[in-house]
Protein backbone atom coordinates (compact mmCIF):
# COMPACT_ATOMS: atom_id res chain seq x y z
CA UNK A 1 0.00 0.00 0.00
CA UNK A 2 2.75 2.34 0.74
CA UNK A 3 4.05 1.79 -2.75
CA UNK A 4 0.67 2.65 -4.30
CA UNK A 5 0.43 5.85 -2.26
CA UNK A 6 3.95 6.75 -3.26
CA UNK A 7 3.13 6.13 -6.91
CA UNK A 8 -0.03 8.24 -6.65
CA UNK A 9 1.89 11.04 -4.98
CA UNK A 10 4.63 10.99 -7.60
CA UNK A 11 2.06 10.93 -10.37
CA UNK A 12 0.20 13.91 -8.94
CA UNK A 13 3.48 15.78 -8.41
CA UNK A 14 4.48 15.11 -11.99
CA UNK A 15 1.05 16.10 -13.29
CA UNK A 16 1.04 19.44 -11.51
CA UNK A 17 4.07 20.88 -13.36
CA UNK A 18 2.63 19.72 -16.68
CA UNK A 19 -0.63 21.50 -15.97
CA UNK A 20 1.30 24.65 -15.10
CA UNK A 21 3.29 24.39 -18.33
CA UNK A 22 0.18 23.97 -20.46
CA UNK A 23 -1.35 26.94 -18.65
CA UNK A 24 1.75 29.06 -19.41
CA UNK A 25 1.72 27.98 -23.03
CA UNK A 26 -1.92 28.93 -23.40
CA UNK A 27 -1.22 32.36 -21.91
CA UNK A 28 1.56 32.84 -24.42
CA UNK A 29 -0.71 31.67 -27.19
CA UNK A 30 -3.45 34.06 -26.11
CA UNK A 31 -1.03 36.97 -25.88
CA UNK A 32 0.42 36.04 -29.25
CA UNK A 33 -3.04 35.92 -30.77
CA UNK A 34 -3.93 39.28 -29.25
CA UNK A 35 -0.73 40.78 -30.66
CA UNK A 36 -1.31 39.26 -34.11
CA UNK A 37 -4.94 40.37 -34.27
CA UNK A 38 -3.87 43.83 -33.12
CA UNK A 39 -1.38 44.01 -36.00
CA UNK A 40 -3.99 42.78 -38.46
CA UNK A 41 -6.47 45.37 -37.18
CA UNK A 42 -3.88 48.13 -37.53
CA UNK A 43 -3.02 47.07 -41.09
CA UNK A 44 -6.65 46.77 -42.13
CA UNK A 45 -7.46 50.13 -40.51
CA UNK A 46 -4.51 51.81 -42.23
CA UNK A 47 -5.43 50.25 -45.56
CA UNK A 48 -9.04 51.34 -45.11
CA UNK A 49 -7.95 54.89 -44.31
CA UNK A 50 -5.79 54.94 -47.43
CA UNK A 51 -8.62 53.66 -49.63
CA UNK A 52 -11.10 56.18 -48.24
CA UNK A 53 -8.58 58.95 -48.87
CA UNK A 54 -7.99 57.75 -52.44
CA UNK A 55 -11.72 57.45 -53.20
CA UNK A 56 -12.37 60.92 -51.78
CA UNK A 57 -9.54 62.37 -53.88
CA UNK A 58 -10.81 60.61 -57.00
CA UNK A 59 -14.35 61.91 -56.48
CA UNK A 60 -13.02 65.43 -55.91
CA UNK A 61 -10.84 65.18 -59.02
CA UNK A 62 -13.86 64.38 -61.20
CA UNK A 63 -15.78 67.52 -60.24
CA UNK A 64 -15.73 69.46 -63.52
CA UNK A 65 -17.64 72.33 -61.94
CA UNK A 66 -14.33 73.49 -60.41
CA UNK A 67 -13.26 74.91 -63.77
CA UNK A 68 -13.58 78.70 -63.62
CA UNK A 69 -13.93 78.93 -59.83
CA UNK A 70 -11.10 81.46 -59.55
CA UNK A 71 -8.24 78.96 -59.31
CA UNK A 72 -6.18 77.95 -62.36
CA UNK A 73 -7.06 74.38 -63.32
CA UNK A 74 -5.33 71.48 -65.03
CA UNK A 75 -7.91 69.19 -66.64
CA UNK A 76 -6.84 65.78 -67.83
CA UNK A 77 -8.93 64.23 -70.59
CA UNK A 78 -8.68 60.67 -69.37
CA UNK A 79 -9.68 57.14 -70.31
CA UNK A 80 -9.25 54.90 -67.24
CA UNK A 81 -8.55 51.89 -69.47
CA UNK A 82 -5.72 53.59 -71.37
CA UNK A 83 -2.21 52.87 -70.09
CA UNK A 84 -0.85 56.14 -71.55
CA UNK A 85 -3.60 58.07 -69.74
CA UNK A 86 -2.72 56.37 -66.46
CA UNK A 87 0.98 57.17 -66.98
CA UNK A 88 0.12 60.81 -67.70
CA UNK A 89 -2.06 60.94 -64.59
CA UNK A 90 0.79 59.64 -62.39
CA UNK A 91 3.27 62.16 -63.82
CA UNK A 92 0.74 64.99 -63.52
CA UNK A 93 0.03 64.18 -59.87
CA UNK A 94 3.76 64.10 -59.12
CA UNK A 95 4.23 67.46 -60.87
CA UNK A 96 1.35 68.97 -58.87
CA UNK A 97 2.85 68.07 -55.48
CA UNK A 98 4.74 71.36 -55.45
CA UNK A 99 1.52 73.40 -55.69
CA UNK A 100 -1.04 74.30 -53.07
CA UNK A 101 -4.75 73.63 -53.60
CA UNK A 102 -5.45 77.36 -53.77
CA UNK A 103 -2.66 77.86 -56.33
CA UNK A 104 -3.53 75.19 -58.92
CA UNK A 105 -6.19 72.49 -58.98
CA UNK A 106 -6.40 69.20 -60.85
CA UNK A 107 -9.54 67.79 -62.45
CA UNK A 108 -10.03 64.59 -64.44
CA UNK A 109 -12.55 64.46 -67.28
CA UNK A 110 -13.28 60.78 -67.80
CA UNK A 111 -14.23 60.30 -71.46
CA UNK A 112 -16.31 57.28 -70.50
CA UNK A 113 -18.80 59.65 -68.85
CA UNK A 114 -21.14 62.00 -70.66
CA UNK A 115 -19.65 65.14 -69.06
CA UNK A 116 -16.09 64.03 -69.83
CA UNK A 117 -16.90 63.33 -73.48
CA UNK A 118 -18.70 66.66 -73.78
CA UNK A 119 -15.70 68.59 -72.39
CA UNK A 120 -13.28 66.77 -74.70
CA UNK A 121 -15.54 67.37 -77.68
CA UNK A 122 -16.04 71.05 -76.84
CA UNK A 123 -12.26 71.51 -76.79
CA UNK A 124 -11.62 69.34 -79.85
CA UNK A 125 -9.25 66.94 -78.10
CA UNK A 126 -8.96 63.24 -77.34
CA UNK A 127 -7.64 61.38 -74.34
CA UNK A 128 -4.03 61.61 -73.11
CA UNK A 129 -4.43 65.39 -73.07
CA UNK A 130 -4.08 68.13 -70.47
CA UNK A 131 -6.10 71.33 -70.78
CA UNK A 132 -4.90 74.33 -68.77
CA UNK A 133 -7.61 76.80 -67.77
CA UNK A 134 -7.13 80.12 -66.00
CA UNK A 135 -9.16 81.03 -62.92
CA UNK A 136 -11.99 82.39 -65.09
CA UNK A 137 -12.35 79.11 -66.99
CA UNK A 138 -10.69 80.29 -70.21
CA UNK A 139 -8.57 77.60 -71.84
CA UNK A 140 -5.00 78.87 -72.16
CA UNK A 141 -3.01 75.84 -73.26
CA UNK A 142 -3.31 72.26 -74.51
CA UNK A 143 -0.69 69.58 -73.82
CA UNK A 144 -1.07 66.35 -75.76
CA UNK A 145 0.60 63.06 -74.99
CA UNK A 146 2.46 61.89 -71.92
CA UNK A 147 4.94 64.23 -70.32
CA UNK A 148 7.60 63.95 -67.62
CA UNK A 149 6.84 65.46 -64.23
CA UNK A 150 9.70 67.99 -64.46
CA UNK A 151 8.46 69.33 -67.78
CA UNK A 152 4.86 69.38 -66.54
CA UNK A 153 5.82 71.22 -63.35
CA UNK A 154 7.64 73.87 -65.39
CA UNK A 155 4.60 74.32 -67.68
CA UNK A 156 2.27 74.48 -64.66
CA UNK A 157 4.46 77.15 -62.97
CA UNK A 158 4.33 79.31 -66.10
CA UNK A 159 0.58 78.77 -66.30
CA UNK A 160 0.05 79.87 -62.70
CA UNK A 161 2.22 82.97 -63.24
CA UNK A 162 0.36 83.92 -66.42
CA UNK A 163 -3.00 83.34 -64.71
CA UNK A 164 -1.96 85.70 -61.89
CA UNK A 165 -0.99 88.40 -64.42
CA UNK A 166 -4.28 88.07 -66.27
CA UNK A 167 -6.44 88.18 -63.14
CA UNK A 168 -4.32 90.67 -61.24
C-alpha positions as CSV (number, residue, x, y, z in Angstrom):
1,X,0.0,0.0,0.0
2,X,2.7,2.3,0.7
3,X,4.1,1.8,-2.8
4,X,0.7,2.7,-4.3
5,X,0.4,5.9,-2.3
6,X,4.0,6.8,-3.3
7,X,3.1,6.1,-6.9
8,X,0.0,8.2,-6.6
9,X,1.9,11.0,-5.0
10,X,4.6,11.0,-7.6
11,X,2.1,10.9,-10.4
12,X,0.2,13.9,-8.9
13,X,3.5,15.8,-8.4
14,X,4.5,15.1,-12.0
15,X,1.1,16.1,-13.3
16,X,1.0,19.4,-11.5
17,X,4.1,20.9,-13.4
18,X,2.6,19.7,-16.7
19,X,-0.6,21.5,-16.0
20,X,1.3,24.7,-15.1
21,X,3.3,24.4,-18.3
22,X,0.2,24.0,-20.5
23,X,-1.4,26.9,-18.6
24,X,1.8,29.1,-19.4
25,X,1.7,28.0,-23.0
26,X,-1.9,28.9,-23.4
27,X,-1.2,32.4,-21.9
28,X,1.6,32.8,-24.4
29,X,-0.7,31.7,-27.2
30,X,-3.4,34.1,-26.1
31,X,-1.0,37.0,-25.9
32,X,0.4,36.0,-29.3
33,X,-3.0,35.9,-30.8
34,X,-3.9,39.3,-29.3
35,X,-0.7,40.8,-30.7
36,X,-1.3,39.3,-34.1
37,X,-4.9,40.4,-34.3
38,X,-3.9,43.8,-33.1
39,X,-1.4,44.0,-36.0
40,X,-4.0,42.8,-38.5
41,X,-6.5,45.4,-37.2
42,X,-3.9,48.1,-37.5
43,X,-3.0,47.1,-41.1
44,X,-6.7,46.8,-42.1
45,X,-7.5,50.1,-40.5
46,X,-4.5,51.8,-42.2
47,X,-5.4,50.3,-45.6
48,X,-9.0,51.3,-45.1
49,X,-7.9,54.9,-44.3
50,X,-5.8,54.9,-47.4
51,X,-8.6,53.7,-49.6
52,X,-11.1,56.2,-48.2
53,X,-8.6,59.0,-48.9
54,X,-8.0,57.8,-52.4
55,X,-11.7,57.4,-53.2
56,X,-12.4,60.9,-51.8
57,X,-9.5,62.4,-53.9
58,X,-10.8,60.6,-57.0
59,X,-14.3,61.9,-56.5
60,X,-13.0,65.4,-55.9
61,X,-10.8,65.2,-59.0
62,X,-13.9,64.4,-61.2
63,X,-15.8,67.5,-60.2
64,X,-15.7,69.5,-63.5
65,X,-17.6,72.3,-61.9
66,X,-14.3,73.5,-60.4
67,X,-13.3,74.9,-63.8
68,X,-13.6,78.7,-63.6
69,X,-13.9,78.9,-59.8
70,X,-11.1,81.5,-59.5
71,X,-8.2,79.0,-59.3
72,X,-6.2,78.0,-62.4
73,X,-7.1,74.4,-63.3
74,X,-5.3,71.5,-65.0
75,X,-7.9,69.2,-66.6
76,X,-6.8,65.8,-67.8
77,X,-8.9,64.2,-70.6
78,X,-8.7,60.7,-69.4
79,X,-9.7,57.1,-70.3
80,X,-9.3,54.9,-67.2
81,X,-8.5,51.9,-69.5
82,X,-5.7,53.6,-71.4
83,X,-2.2,52.9,-70.1
84,X,-0.8,56.1,-71.6
85,X,-3.6,58.1,-69.7
86,X,-2.7,56.4,-66.5
87,X,1.0,57.2,-67.0
88,X,0.1,60.8,-67.7
89,X,-2.1,60.9,-64.6
90,X,0.8,59.6,-62.4
91,X,3.3,62.2,-63.8
92,X,0.7,65.0,-63.5
93,X,0.0,64.2,-59.9
94,X,3.8,64.1,-59.1
95,X,4.2,67.5,-60.9
96,X,1.4,69.0,-58.9
97,X,2.9,68.1,-55.5
98,X,4.7,71.4,-55.4
99,X,1.5,73.4,-55.7
100,X,-1.0,74.3,-53.1
101,X,-4.8,73.6,-53.6
102,X,-5.5,77.4,-53.8
103,X,-2.7,77.9,-56.3
104,X,-3.5,75.2,-58.9
105,X,-6.2,72.5,-59.0
106,X,-6.4,69.2,-60.8
107,X,-9.5,67.8,-62.4
108,X,-10.0,64.6,-64.4
109,X,-12.5,64.5,-67.3
110,X,-13.3,60.8,-67.8
111,X,-14.2,60.3,-71.5
112,X,-16.3,57.3,-70.5
113,X,-18.8,59.7,-68.9
114,X,-21.1,62.0,-70.7
115,X,-19.6,65.1,-69.1
116,X,-16.1,64.0,-69.8
117,X,-16.9,63.3,-73.5
118,X,-18.7,66.7,-73.8
119,X,-15.7,68.6,-72.4
120,X,-13.3,66.8,-74.7
121,X,-15.5,67.4,-77.7
122,X,-16.0,71.0,-76.8
123,X,-12.3,71.5,-76.8
124,X,-11.6,69.3,-79.8
125,X,-9.3,66.9,-78.1
126,X,-9.0,63.2,-77.3
127,X,-7.6,61.4,-74.3
128,X,-4.0,61.6,-73.1
129,X,-4.4,65.4,-73.1
130,X,-4.1,68.1,-70.5
131,X,-6.1,71.3,-70.8
132,X,-4.9,74.3,-68.8
133,X,-7.6,76.8,-67.8
134,X,-7.1,80.1,-66.0
135,X,-9.2,81.0,-62.9
136,X,-12.0,82.4,-65.1
137,X,-12.4,79.1,-67.0
138,X,-10.7,80.3,-70.2
139,X,-8.6,77.6,-71.8
140,X,-5.0,78.9,-72.2
141,X,-3.0,75.8,-73.3
142,X,-3.3,72.3,-74.5
143,X,-0.7,69.6,-73.8
144,X,-1.1,66.4,-75.8
145,X,0.6,63.1,-75.0
146,X,2.5,61.9,-71.9
147,X,4.9,64.2,-70.3
148,X,7.6,63.9,-67.6
149,X,6.8,65.5,-64.2
150,X,9.7,68.0,-64.5
151,X,8.5,69.3,-67.8
152,X,4.9,69.4,-66.5
153,X,5.8,71.2,-63.4
154,X,7.6,73.9,-65.4
155,X,4.6,74.3,-67.7
156,X,2.3,74.5,-64.7
157,X,4.5,77.1,-63.0
158,X,4.3,79.3,-66.1
159,X,0.6,78.8,-66.3
160,X,0.1,79.9,-62.7
161,X,2.2,83.0,-63.2
162,X,0.4,83.9,-66.4
163,X,-3.0,83.3,-64.7
164,X,-2.0,85.7,-61.9
165,X,-1.0,88.4,-64.4
166,X,-4.3,88.1,-66.3
167,X,-6.4,88.2,-63.1
168,X,-4.3,90.7,-61.2
